């Protein structure tokens, strides 16, 4: 039961972070790829790294949910 609640909360937070990233870069999520390179700074870097960390936590909790349930 605890794993399912944790998965739900992490999934909602991940969705919010991904929407914030898409809103900050380009309004079209499925649009064209940009050919320019830019360095992530400030809030954009924080959102990028938190997305990676939350994704790893989400996968770990999902595996633990299957293993211990």
N, C-alpha and C positions, 0 to 999 in steps of 0.2 A: 504494500500500500504506500509506504514512504517513497519507494522508487518511482512510482507512477506520478505522485504529486511533484516530486523533484523534476521529472521529465517534462511535465506540463509547464512548470514555472520556467525552466531553462528554455524550453521551446518558445514561449511567449517573449522572453527577453531577447532571444536570438532574432525573432521576427522583427521586433522593434529596432534593434541595432541595424539589421540589414536594411530596413526601410529608411532609417536615418542616413545610412551610407549612400543609398540610391538617390535620396532626395538631395544630398549635398553635392553629388557629382553631376548627374544628368537625370532629368525627369523621366526619360524613357529607359525603363529597366532592360528591355529587350532590343535596344537600338543598336547603332553601329559601334564598332570598336574604335577607340581613339588611337591615333598613331603617335601622339606625343607622350613623353614620359615626364612625370612630376614626382617630387619627393613628398611623402606624407609627413605632415607636421601637426602638432597640437592635437585638437580634438579628432581629426581624421586618423591620426596614428593610434590614438587611444581606442577608437571604435574598431579599427582594423585588428589590433592585438586582442581586444576583448572578444571579438568574433572568433578568433582562433582558439583562445582559451575556453570559451563557452562551448565551442564545438567539440573539443577534446573531452571536456567534462560531460557533455551530453552523451557522447559515445560510450564513455566509461560507465555512466549510470545506466545506460541501456543494456550494456553487457552484464553489469551486476544484476539488473532486474531479471534478465533471462537466467542467469546462473543461480541466483538465490531464491527465485520464486517457484 
